[in-house]
Amino acid sequence: MNENIDKNNNSKLKNTESVIRQRIEIKEEIPYGILESLKEIPKEVGGLIVLKGPNIGEKFFIKKDIFKIGRETDSDIFLDDITVSRNHAKIDKIGIEYRIEDLGSLNGTYINGEQTESKVLINGDKIQIGKYVFYYFYLE
């Protein structure tokens, strides 16, 4: 019985390790054009900007109390990549804060290079889901 549990844990660990080896490290600062585009965003709005993946620079504004990210087609951010789970993560609006929560994804959710299950987002956090990297912003 314990052997089966260990096999399941080792299987998940191997999948996670493969993502860690492929982890995208952002060595450069955010491109100037992306930072300039933040000036056009209304105040008291939170969102994500694509830093790595298709459509670099695309902005997603968090306009709902529950904002879904995943490979499911009805996700608020649809990520068409096998390393992304169907229901990978969600961002909840709690007052004026936004909290990201991994929904038990196979490969995990990373904030600033560290795997996390749940975290209140801070302006400038870098979120990695699969091969995608997002910059979180909140303009006060």
DSSP file with accessible surface (Angstrom, degrees, kcal/mol):
  #  RESIDUE AA STRUCTURE BP1 BP2  ACC     N-H-->O    O-->H-N    N-H-->O    O-->H-N    TCO  KAPPA ALPHA  PHI   PSI    X-CA   Y-CA   Z-CA
    1    1 A M     >        0   0  182      0, 0.0     4,-1.7     0, 0.0     3,-0.3   0.000 360.0 360.0 360.0 -50.3    0.0    0.0    0.0
    2    2 A N  H  >  +     0   0  122      1,-0.2     4,-2.5     2,-0.2     5,-0.2   0.836 360.0  61.5 -62.6 -30.6    2.7    2.5    0.9
    3    3 A E  H  > S+     0   0  135      1,-0.2     4,-2.3     2,-0.2    -1,-0.2   0.910 103.3  49.0 -62.5 -40.4    4.6    1.4   -2.2
    4    4 A N  H  > S+     0   0   98     -3,-0.3     4,-2.2     2,-0.2    -1,-0.2   0.902 110.3  50.4 -65.8 -40.5    1.6    2.6   -4.4
    5    5 A I  H  X S+     0   0   79     -4,-1.7     4,-2.6     2,-0.2     5,-0.2   0.941 110.9  49.2 -62.7 -44.7    1.6    5.9   -2.6
    6    6 A D  H  X S+     0   0   88     -4,-2.5     4,-3.0     1,-0.2     5,-0.2   0.902 109.2  52.5 -61.9 -40.1    5.3    6.3   -3.1
    7    7 A K  H  X S+     0   0  122     -4,-2.3     4,-2.4     2,-0.2    -1,-0.2   0.925 111.0  47.0 -61.7 -43.9    4.9    5.5   -6.8
    8    8 A N  H  X S+     0   0  114     -4,-2.2     4,-2.2     2,-0.2    -2,-0.2   0.925 114.4  46.5 -63.9 -43.8    2.2    8.2   -7.2
    9    9 A N  H  X S+     0   0   96     -4,-2.6     4,-2.6     2,-0.2    -2,-0.2   0.913 113.4  48.9 -65.1 -42.2    4.3   10.8   -5.3
   10   10 A N  H  X S+     0   0   86     -4,-3.0     4,-2.6    -5,-0.2    -2,-0.2   0.891 109.7  52.9 -64.7 -38.0    7.4    9.9   -7.3
   11   11 A S  H  X S+     0   0   66     -4,-2.4     4,-1.9    -5,-0.2    -2,-0.2   0.943 112.6  43.3 -61.9 -47.1    5.5   10.1  -10.6
   12   12 A K  H  X S+     0   0   95     -4,-2.2     4,-2.5     1,-0.2    -2,-0.2   0.916 112.6  53.8 -65.9 -39.3    4.2   13.6   -9.7
   13   13 A L  H  X S+     0   0   86     -4,-2.6     4,-3.0     1,-0.2    -2,-0.2   0.929 107.2  51.0 -61.4 -43.3    7.7   14.6   -8.5
   14   14 A K  H  X S+     0   0  142     -4,-2.6     4,-2.0     1,-0.2    -1,-0.2   0.912 110.3  49.2 -61.9 -42.3    9.2   13.6  -11.8
   15   15 A N  H  X S+     0   0   54     -4,-1.9     4,-1.4     2,-0.2    -1,-0.2   0.928 113.1  46.9 -62.4 -42.6    6.7   15.6  -13.8
   16   16 A T  H  X S+     0   0   12     -4,-2.5     4,-2.4     1,-0.2     3,-0.2   0.918 109.1  54.6 -66.2 -40.9    7.3   18.6  -11.6
   17   17 A E  H  X S+     0   0   83     -4,-3.0     4,-2.6     1,-0.2    -1,-0.2   0.893 104.0  55.2 -60.9 -37.4   11.1   18.2  -11.9
   18   18 A S  H  X S+     0   0   33     -4,-2.0     4,-1.2     1,-0.2    -1,-0.2   0.885 109.3  47.0 -65.3 -35.0   10.8   18.2  -15.7
   19   19 A V  H  X S+     0   0    7     -4,-1.4     4,-0.6    -3,-0.2    -2,-0.2   0.916 109.8  53.3 -70.9 -40.2    9.1   21.6  -15.5
   20   20 A I  H >< S+     0   0   67     -4,-2.4     3,-1.3     1,-0.2    -2,-0.2   0.934 107.3  51.5 -60.9 -41.9   11.7   22.9  -13.0
   21   21 A R  H 3< S+     0   0  182     -4,-2.6    -1,-0.2     1,-0.3    -2,-0.2   0.852 115.0  42.8 -62.9 -32.7   14.4   22.0  -15.5
   22   22 A Q  H 3< S+     0   0  114     -4,-1.2    -1,-0.3    -5,-0.2    -2,-0.2   0.433  85.4 140.7 -91.1  -0.2   12.6   23.8  -18.2
   23   23 A R    <<  -     0   0   79     -3,-1.3     2,-0.5    -4,-0.6    -3,-0.1  -0.107  53.7-125.0 -50.0 136.9   11.8   26.8  -16.0
   24   24 A I        -     0   0   41    108,-0.1     2,-0.6    28,-0.0    -1,-0.1  -0.737  21.4-157.7 -88.1 123.6   12.1   30.0  -17.8
   25   25 A E        -     0   0  130     -2,-0.5     2,-0.9    88,-0.0     3,-0.1  -0.910   8.7-145.0-104.8 127.3   14.4   32.5  -16.1
   26   26 A I        +     0   0   66     -2,-0.6     4,-0.1     1,-0.2    -2,-0.0  -0.800  27.1 167.6 -92.3 105.9   13.8   36.1  -16.9
   27   27 A K        +     0   0  181     -2,-0.9     2,-0.2     2,-0.1    -1,-0.2   0.672  58.1  63.3 -92.7 -21.7   17.3   37.6  -16.9
   28   28 A E  S    S-     0   0  159     -3,-0.1     2,-0.0     1,-0.1     0, 0.0  -0.680  89.8-104.3-101.4 160.0   16.4   40.9  -18.5
   29   29 A E        -     0   0  168     -2,-0.2    -1,-0.1     1,-0.2     3,-0.1  -0.251  56.6 -72.5 -70.1 169.8   14.1   43.5  -17.2
   30   30 A I        -     0   0   15      1,-0.1    -1,-0.2    -4,-0.1     5,-0.1  -0.417  64.2 -95.6 -63.8 134.8   10.6   43.9  -18.7
   31   31 A P    >>  -     0   0   73      0, 0.0     4,-2.0     0, 0.0     3,-0.6  -0.211  29.9-120.8 -55.2 143.4   10.9   45.4  -22.2
   32   32 A Y  H 3> S+     0   0  165      1,-0.2     4,-2.8     2,-0.2     5,-0.2   0.872 110.1  57.4 -54.5 -42.7   10.4   49.2  -22.3
   33   33 A G  H 3> S+     0   0   51      1,-0.2     4,-1.8     2,-0.2    -1,-0.2   0.882 106.5  48.8 -60.1 -38.3    7.4   49.0  -24.6
   34   34 A I  H <> S+     0   0   14     -3,-0.6     4,-0.9     2,-0.2    -1,-0.2   0.935 112.0  48.3 -68.7 -43.0    5.5   46.8  -22.2
   35   35 A L  H >X S+     0   0   69     -4,-2.0     3,-0.8     1,-0.2     4,-0.5   0.915 110.2  52.1 -63.6 -40.2    6.2   49.1  -19.3
   36   36 A E  H >< S+     0   0   61     -4,-2.8     3,-1.4     1,-0.2     4,-0.3   0.881 102.3  59.9 -62.8 -36.1    5.1   52.1  -21.3
   37   37 A S  H >< S+     0   0   16     -4,-1.8     3,-1.2     1,-0.3    -1,-0.2   0.763  92.2  68.3 -66.9 -21.4    1.8   50.4  -22.2
   38   38 A L  H X< S+     0   0   21     -4,-0.9     3,-1.4    -3,-0.8    -1,-0.3   0.797  86.8  67.8 -66.4 -26.0    1.1   50.2  -18.4
   39   39 A K  T << S+     0   0  151     -3,-1.4    -1,-0.2    -4,-0.5    -2,-0.2   0.747  95.1  56.7 -64.6 -23.1    0.7   54.0  -18.4
   40   40 A E  T <  S+     0   0  160     -3,-1.2    -1,-0.3    -4,-0.3    -2,-0.2   0.524  85.5 101.0 -85.5  -6.5   -2.4   53.6  -20.5
   41   41 A I  S <  S-     0   0   12     -3,-1.4     4,-0.1    -4,-0.2    -3,-0.0  -0.614  78.8-112.0 -86.4 136.2   -4.2   51.3  -18.1
   42   42 A P        -     0   0   83      0, 0.0     3,-0.5     0, 0.0    97,-0.2  -0.217  40.7 -94.7 -61.6 155.5   -6.9   52.8  -15.8
   43   43 A K  S    S+     0   0  145      1,-0.2    97,-0.2    95,-0.1     3,-0.1  -0.274 103.8  29.2 -68.7 158.0   -6.1   53.0  -12.0
   44   44 A E  S    S+     0   0  140     95,-3.7     2,-0.4     1,-0.2    -1,-0.2   0.841  89.8 127.7  58.4  39.7   -7.3   50.3   -9.6
   45   45 A V  E     -A  139   0A  32     94,-0.7    94,-1.9    -3,-0.5     2,-0.3  -0.987  42.6-158.9-125.2 134.4   -7.1   47.6  -12.3
   46   46 A G  E     +A  138   0A   0     16,-0.5    16,-2.8    -2,-0.4     2,-0.3  -0.798  26.9 133.5-107.7 154.3   -5.2   44.3  -11.9
   47   47 A G  E     -AB 137  61A   0     90,-2.2    90,-2.5    -2,-0.3     2,-0.4  -0.986  43.2-100.7-176.1-175.1   -4.1   42.1  -14.7
   48   48 A L  E     -AB 136  60A   0     12,-2.5    12,-2.9    -2,-0.3     2,-0.4  -0.964  17.2-157.6-128.8 143.7   -1.4   40.0  -16.4
   49   49 A I  E     -AB 135  59A   0     86,-1.9    86,-2.6    -2,-0.4     2,-0.4  -0.982  28.1-117.9-119.8 133.8    0.9   40.8  -19.3
   50   50 A V  E     +A  134   0A   4      8,-2.3     7,-3.1    -2,-0.4    84,-0.2  -0.566  37.7 166.4 -72.2 121.8    2.4   37.9  -21.4
   51   51 A L  E    S+     0   0A  25     82,-3.3     2,-0.4    -2,-0.4    83,-0.2   0.684  70.7  23.9-102.8 -31.3    6.2   37.9  -21.1
   52   52 A K  E    S+A  133   0A 107     81,-1.8    81,-1.8     2,-0.1    -1,-0.4  -0.995 104.3  39.5-140.9 129.9    6.9   34.5  -22.5
   53   53 A G  S    S-     0   0   25     -2,-0.4     3,-0.4    79,-0.2    79,-0.1  -0.711 100.4 -23.0 124.7-176.9    4.7   32.5  -24.9
   54   54 A P  S    S+     0   0   76      0, 0.0     4,-0.1     0, 0.0    -2,-0.1  -0.280 124.1  23.5 -62.1 151.7    2.6   33.5  -27.8
   55   55 A N  S >  S-     0   0  115      1,-0.1     3,-2.4     2,-0.1    -5,-0.3   0.907  80.9-157.1  61.0  48.4    1.4   37.1  -28.1
   56   56 A I  T 3  S+     0   0  106     -3,-0.4    -5,-0.2     1,-0.3    -1,-0.1  -0.314  78.3  27.9 -54.5 134.0    4.1   38.6  -25.9
   57   57 A G  T 3  S+     0   0   20     -7,-3.1    -1,-0.3     1,-0.3    -6,-0.1   0.219  84.4 141.0  95.1 -11.9    2.8   41.9  -24.5
   58   58 A E    <   -     0   0   80     -3,-2.4    -8,-2.3    -4,-0.1     2,-0.4  -0.379  42.3-142.1 -65.4 139.1   -0.9   40.9  -24.6
   59   59 A K  E     -B   49   0A  64    -10,-0.2     2,-0.5    -3,-0.1   -10,-0.2  -0.859  14.7-166.8-108.0 140.1   -2.7   42.2  -21.5
   60   60 A F  E     -B   48   0A  42    -12,-2.9   -12,-2.5    -2,-0.4     2,-0.4  -0.989  13.1-151.8-122.9 117.7   -5.5   40.3  -19.6
   61   61 A F  E     -B   47   0A  68     -2,-0.5     2,-1.1   -14,-0.2   -14,-0.3  -0.748  15.3-130.6 -90.6 136.5   -7.5   42.5  -17.2
   62   62 A I        +     0   0    7    -16,-2.8   -16,-0.5    -2,-0.4     5,-0.1  -0.743  44.0 154.3 -89.0  99.0   -8.9   40.7  -14.1
   63   63 A K        +     0   0  178     -2,-1.1     2,-0.3   -18,-0.1    -1,-0.2   0.262  50.5  69.4-110.0   7.2  -12.5   41.9  -14.2
   64   64 A K  S    S-     0   0  101      1,-0.1     3,-0.1    -3,-0.1    29,-0.1  -0.876  80.2-123.6-124.6 158.5  -14.1   39.0  -12.4
   65   65 A D  S    S+     0   0  117     -2,-0.3    28,-2.3     1,-0.2     2,-0.4   0.797 108.8  35.8 -70.0 -29.6  -14.1   37.9   -8.8
   66   66 A I  E    S-F   92   0B  89     26,-0.2     2,-0.5    24,-0.0    -1,-0.2  -0.979  74.2-173.0-127.6 118.2  -12.9   34.4  -10.0
   67   67 A F  E     -F   91   0B  10     24,-2.6    24,-2.4    -2,-0.4     2,-0.3  -0.949  12.9-150.6-117.7 113.5  -10.5   34.5  -13.0
   68   68 A K  E     -F   90   0B  66     -2,-0.5     9,-1.8    22,-0.2     8,-1.0  -0.676  11.2-170.6 -95.7 141.2   -9.6   31.0  -14.4
   69   69 A I  E     +Fg  89  77B   1     20,-2.9    20,-2.3    -2,-0.3    19,-1.0  -0.993  36.2  84.5-127.9 129.2   -6.4   30.0  -16.2
   70   70 A G  E    S- g   0  78B   0      7,-2.1     9,-2.4    -2,-0.4    16,-0.3  -0.994  83.0 -68.8 170.2-169.3   -5.9   26.7  -18.0
   71   71 A R  S    S+     0   0   73     14,-2.0     2,-0.3    -2,-0.3    15,-0.2   0.462  88.4 109.4 -91.1  -4.5   -6.3   24.5  -21.1
   72   72 A E  S >  S-     0   0   69     14,-2.1     3,-2.0    13,-0.3    -2,-0.2  -0.578  75.5-129.6 -72.0 134.8  -10.1   24.4  -20.8
   73   73 A T  T 3  S+     0   0  114      1,-0.3    -1,-0.1    -2,-0.3     5,-0.1   0.738 104.8  57.4 -64.1 -22.4  -11.6   26.4  -23.6
   74   74 A D  T 3  S+     0   0   96      3,-0.1    -1,-0.3     2,-0.0    -6,-0.2   0.350  80.4 122.5 -90.9  11.1  -13.9   28.4  -21.3
   75   75 A S  S <  S-     0   0   14     -3,-2.0     3,-0.3     1,-0.1    -6,-0.2  -0.338  71.6-126.7 -66.6 151.4  -10.9   29.7  -19.2
   76   76 A D  S    S+     0   0   43     -8,-1.0     2,-0.5     1,-0.3    -7,-0.2   0.850 110.5  30.5 -67.1 -35.6  -10.4   33.4  -18.9
   77   77 A I  E    S-g   69   0B   1     -9,-1.8    -7,-2.1   -17,-0.0     2,-0.6  -0.951  86.1-158.4-120.9 109.0   -6.9   32.9  -20.1
   78   78 A F  E     -g   70   0B  91     -2,-0.5     2,-0.6    -3,-0.3    -7,-0.2  -0.784   6.2-168.6 -89.8 119.9   -6.8   29.8  -22.4
   79   79 A L        -     0   0    6     -9,-2.4     2,-1.7    -2,-0.6     5,-0.1  -0.929   9.1-157.3-114.2 105.6   -3.3   28.3  -22.7
   80   80 A D        +     0   0  120     -2,-0.6     2,-0.3     3,-0.1    -9,-0.1  -0.606  51.6 114.1 -85.6  79.9   -3.1   25.8  -25.4
   81   81 A D    >   -     0   0   21     -2,-1.7     3,-2.0     3,-0.2    -2,-0.1  -0.968  67.2-133.5-152.9 133.6   -0.1   23.8  -24.1
   82   82 A I  T 3  S+     0   0  145     -2,-0.3    -1,-0.1     1,-0.3    48,-0.1   0.736 105.3  63.5 -64.6 -21.4    0.2   20.2  -22.9
   83   83 A T  T 3  S+     0   0   21     46,-0.1     2,-0.5     2,-0.1    24,-0.3   0.535  91.6  80.9 -79.7  -4.1    2.2   21.3  -19.8
   84   84 A V  S <  S-     0   0    1     -3,-2.0    -3,-0.2    -5,-0.1     2,-0.1  -0.877  81.3-130.0-103.6 131.6   -0.9   23.3  -18.7
   85   85 A S    >   -     0   0   26     -2,-0.5   -14,-2.0     1,-0.1     3,-0.7  -0.383  24.8-111.1 -74.3 158.1   -3.7   21.5  -16.9
   86   86 A R  T 3  S+     0   0  134      1,-0.3   -14,-2.1   -16,-0.3     2,-0.6   0.933 118.9  22.2 -55.7 -49.4   -7.3   22.0  -18.0
   87   87 A N  T 3  S+     0   0   82    -17,-0.2    -1,-0.3   -16,-0.2   -17,-0.2  -0.786  85.1 156.7-116.5  83.5   -8.1   23.9  -14.8
   88   88 A H    <   -     0   0    0    -19,-1.0    15,-3.0    -3,-0.7    17,-0.5   0.940  56.1 -19.8 -81.3 -51.3   -4.6   24.9  -13.8
   89   89 A A  E     -FH  69 102B   0    -20,-2.3   -20,-2.9    13,-0.3     2,-0.3  -0.954  51.1-150.7-153.2 166.5   -5.0   28.0  -11.6
   90   90 A K  E     -FH  68 101B  47     11,-2.1    11,-2.6    -2,-0.3     2,-0.5  -0.976  10.2-142.1-142.0 155.3   -7.4   30.7  -10.6
   91   91 A I  E     -FH  67 100B   0    -24,-2.4   -24,-2.6    -2,-0.3     2,-0.4  -0.990  18.5-160.7-118.2 123.4   -7.1   34.3   -9.4
   92   92 A D  E     -FH  66  99B  25      7,-2.9     7,-2.7    -2,-0.5     2,-0.6  -0.878  13.8-136.2-103.0 137.5   -9.6   35.4   -6.7
   93   93 A K  E     - H   0  98B  84    -28,-2.3     2,-0.5    -2,-0.4     5,-0.2  -0.829  24.1-179.9 -90.9 122.4  -10.3   39.0   -6.0
   94   94 A I  E >   - H   0  97B  89      3,-3.1     3,-2.3    -2,-0.6     2,-0.4  -0.921  63.3 -54.8-125.8 100.1  -10.5   39.5   -2.3
   95   95 A G  T 3  S-     0   0   63     -2,-0.5     0, 0.0     1,-0.3     0, 0.0  -0.521 120.6 -23.9  66.0-120.5  -11.2   43.2   -1.5
   96   96 A I  T 3  S+     0   0  124     -2,-0.4    -1,-0.3    -3,-0.1     2,-0.2   0.385 125.5  88.4-101.6   4.2   -8.5   45.1   -3.3
   97   97 A E  E <   -H   94   0B 103     -3,-2.3    -3,-3.1   -51,-0.0     2,-0.4  -0.670  63.7-146.2-100.5 157.1   -6.1   42.1   -3.3
   98   98 A Y  E     -H   93   0B   4     23,-0.4    23,-3.1    -2,-0.2     2,-0.5  -0.985  11.6-164.1-121.3 131.9   -5.8   39.3   -5.8
   99   99 A R  E     -HI  92 120B  81     -7,-2.7    -7,-2.9    -2,-0.4     2,-0.4  -0.969   6.9-150.9-118.2 128.1   -4.8   35.8   -4.8
  100  100 A I  E     -HI  91 119B   1     19,-2.6    19,-2.2    -2,-0.5     2,-0.4  -0.774  15.0-172.4 -95.2 141.4   -3.6   33.1   -7.2
  101  101 A E  E     -HI  90 118B  69    -11,-2.6   -11,-2.1    -2,-0.4     2,-0.3  -0.995  22.1-132.6-136.8 128.0   -4.3   29.5   -6.3
  102  102 A D  E     -H   89   0B  24     15,-2.5   -13,-0.3    -2,-0.4   -14,-0.1  -0.622  15.8-145.8 -74.3 136.8   -3.0   26.4   -8.1
  103  103 A L        -     0   0   69    -15,-3.0   -14,-0.1    -2,-0.3   -16,-0.1  -0.122  60.7 -74.4-100.1  38.4   -5.9   24.0   -8.7
  104  104 A G  S    S+     0   0   57      1,-0.1   -15,-0.1   -16,-0.1   -16,-0.1   0.797  74.3 179.5  78.2  30.2   -4.0   20.8   -8.2
  105  105 A S        -     0   0    3    -17,-0.5    -1,-0.1     1,-0.1     4,-0.1  -0.208  34.9-124.6 -64.1 155.7   -2.3   21.1  -11.6
  106  106 A L  S    S+     0   0   81      1,-0.2    -1,-0.1     2,-0.1   -90,-0.1   0.907 107.2  32.2 -68.7 -41.5    0.2   18.4  -12.6
  107  107 A N  S    S-     0   0   16    -24,-0.3    -1,-0.2     1,-0.2    23,-0.1   0.465 106.6-131.5-102.2  -1.7    3.1   20.7  -13.3
  108  108 A G        -     0   0    1    -20,-0.1    22,-0.6     7,-0.1     2,-0.4   0.060  13.7 -87.3  83.8 170.4    2.4   23.4  -10.7
  109  109 A T  E     -DC 116 129A   1      7,-0.6     7,-2.7    20,-0.1     2,-0.4  -0.982  36.8-155.1-122.7 132.5    2.2   27.2  -10.6
  110  110 A Y  E     -DC 115 128A   4     18,-2.5    18,-3.1    -2,-0.4     2,-0.5  -0.928   8.2-166.5-116.1 133.6    5.4   29.3  -10.0
  111  111 A I  E >  S-DC 114 127A   7      3,-2.7     3,-1.9    -2,-0.4    16,-0.2  -0.987  82.4 -17.6-117.2 119.6    5.6   32.8   -8.6
  112  112 A N  T 3  S-     0   0   83     14,-3.3    -1,-0.2    -2,-0.5    15,-0.1   0.865 131.3 -50.3  51.8  40.0    9.0   34.5   -9.1
  113  113 A G  T 3  S+     0   0   32     13,-0.4     2,-0.5     1,-0.2    -1,-0.3   0.408 117.6 106.8  85.3  -1.5   10.6   31.1   -9.7
  114  114 A E  E <  S-D  111   0A 148     -3,-1.9    -3,-2.7     0, 0.0    -1,-0.2  -0.937  71.5-120.1-115.9 132.6    9.1   29.3   -6.7
  115  115 A Q  E     +D  110   0A  95     -2,-0.5     2,-0.3    -5,-0.2    -5,-0.2  -0.424  40.0 177.8 -67.4 137.7    6.3   26.7   -6.8
  116  116 A T  E     -D  109   0A  33     -7,-2.7    -7,-0.6    -2,-0.1     3,-0.1  -0.984  36.3-158.2-143.0 150.6    3.3   27.8   -4.8
  117  117 A E  S    S-     0   0  164      1,-0.4   -15,-2.5    -2,-0.3     2,-0.3   0.740  87.2  -2.1 -93.1 -32.1   -0.2   26.5   -4.0
  118  118 A S  E     +I  101   0B  48    -17,-0.2    -1,-0.4    -9,-0.1     2,-0.3  -0.958  67.2 162.7-161.3 138.4   -1.6   29.9   -3.1
  119  119 A K  E     -I  100   0B  53    -19,-2.2   -19,-2.6    -2,-0.3     2,-0.4  -0.955  39.3-117.4-160.1 139.4   -0.2   33.5   -2.8
  120  120 A V  E     -I   99   0B  37     -2,-0.3   -21,-0.3   -21,-0.2     2,-0.2  -0.671  46.2-121.5 -73.1 128.1   -1.5   37.1   -2.6
  121  121 A L        -     0   0   10    -23,-3.1   -23,-0.4    -2,-0.4     2,-0.4  -0.503  23.4-157.5 -78.7 143.4   -0.1   38.7   -5.7
  122  122 A I    >   -     0   0  104     -2,-0.2     3,-2.5   -25,-0.1    14,-0.2  -0.941  37.3 -87.1-119.2 140.4    2.2   41.7   -5.4
  123  123 A N  T 3  S+     0   0   85     -2,-0.4    14,-0.2     1,-0.3   -77,-0.0  -0.178 117.1  24.5 -46.8 125.0    2.7   44.3   -8.2
  124  124 A G  T 3  S+     0   0   19     12,-2.9    -1,-0.3     1,-0.3    13,-0.1   0.349  83.2 148.5  98.3  -5.8    5.6   42.9  -10.4
  125  125 A D    <   -     0   0   10     -3,-2.5    11,-3.0    11,-0.2     2,-0.5  -0.334  41.6-138.6 -60.0 143.2    5.2   39.2   -9.6
  126  126 A K  E     - E   0 135A  61      9,-0.2   -14,-3.3     7,-0.0     2,-0.5  -0.939  17.4-161.5-106.9 123.3    6.2   36.9  -12.4
  127  127 A I  E     -CE 111 134A   1      7,-2.7     7,-2.9    -2,-0.5     2,-0.5  -0.916   2.9-163.4-109.5 126.2    3.8   34.0  -12.8
  128  128 A Q  E     +CE 110 133A  12    -18,-3.1   -18,-2.5    -2,-0.5     2,-0.4  -0.949  13.0 171.3-112.4 126.3    4.8   30.8  -14.7
  129  129 A I  E >   -CE 109 132A   0      3,-2.1     3,-2.1    -2,-0.5   -20,-0.1  -0.969  68.7 -46.9-130.4 111.7    2.2   28.4  -15.8
  130  130 A G  T 3  S-     0   0    5    -22,-0.6   -46,-0.0    -2,-0.4   -48,-0.0  -0.410 123.7 -21.5  61.7-130.6    3.6   25.7  -18.1
  131  131 A K  T 3  S+     0   0  108     -2,-0.1     2,-0.3    -3,-0.1    -1,-0.3   0.398 120.0  97.1 -90.7   3.3    5.8   27.4  -20.8
  132  132 A Y  E <   - E   0 129A  27     -3,-2.1    -3,-2.1   -79,-0.1     2,-0.4  -0.729  53.1-165.6 -97.4 142.9    4.0   30.8  -20.2
  133  133 A V  E     -AE  52 128A   4    -81,-1.8   -82,-3.3    -2,-0.3   -81,-1.8  -0.995   8.0-170.7-127.5 133.5    5.3   33.6  -18.1
  134  134 A F  E     -AE  50 127A   0     -7,-2.9    -7,-2.7    -2,-0.4     2,-0.5  -0.907  18.9-138.1-121.9 150.2    3.1   36.6  -17.0
  135  135 A Y  E     -AE  49 126A  34    -86,-2.6   -86,-1.9    -2,-0.3     2,-0.4  -0.934  22.7-143.1-104.8 123.6    3.9   39.8  -15.3
  136  136 A Y  E     -A   48   0A   5    -11,-3.0   -12,-2.9    -2,-0.5     2,-0.4  -0.734  22.6-179.3 -89.9 134.4    1.2   40.7  -12.7
  137  137 A F  E     -A   47   0A   0    -90,-2.5   -90,-2.2    -2,-0.4     2,-0.3  -0.975  17.8-179.5-132.6 148.4    0.3   44.4  -12.3
  138  138 A Y  E     -A   46   0A  30     -2,-0.4     2,-0.6   -92,-0.2   -92,-0.2  -0.921  15.7-156.2-142.4 118.1   -2.0   46.3  -10.1
  139  139 A L  E      A   45   0A  31    -94,-1.9   -95,-3.7    -2,-0.3   -94,-0.7  -0.871 360.0 360.0-102.1 121.8   -2.2   50.1  -10.6
  140  140 A E              0   0  171     -2,-0.6   -97,-0.0   -97,-0.2    -2,-0.0  -0.604 360.0 360.0 -90.5 360.0   -3.4   52.1   -7.7
